[in-house]
Amino acid sequence: MRVRNFGTIQEPMNIVPGSFSIFEPDINFSFVYTGDEVKIYLDMLAAGKIAFPGMVTDIVSLENCVDRYIGNPNKKGQLKVLIDLSL
């Protein structure tokens, strides 16, 4: 059995190990935030309390996001790409 969770905002999940005892599951999670955590981080970012220039490798408009990032086969060096709706 394989369980995967990718790039979502989710609420905390309780896993009962006994429910998997007859299987050998492969459980993989990406790093996720709850909705409340996302609000906290966005508020802190907007207030200038945190900065992450080293993490953001590009800022693109919604109109150009496919050409410049999503459809670009060479994503080497891309850590975080922000899609800015105001551009």
Residue pairs with C-beta under 8 A, 6 or more apart in sequence:
1 20
1 23
1 24
1 25
1 26
2 25
2 26
2 27
2 28
3 25
3 26
3 27
3 28
4 27
4 28
4 29
5 28
5 29
5 30
5 32
6 30
7 30
7 32
8 30
8 32
9 32
9 33
9 34
9 35
9 38
10 32
10 34
11 34
11 35
12 34
15 27
33 41
41 50
44 50
45 51
45 52
52 80
55 79
55 80
56 79
56 80
56 81
56 82
57 77
57 78
57 79
57 80
57 81
58 68
58 69
58 78
58 81
58 82
59 81
59 82
59 83
59 84
59 87
60 68
60 69
60 81
60 82
60 83
60 84
60 87
61 83
61 84
61 85
61 87
62 83
62 84
62 85
62 87
63 87
64 87
65 81
65 83
69 75
69 78
69 81
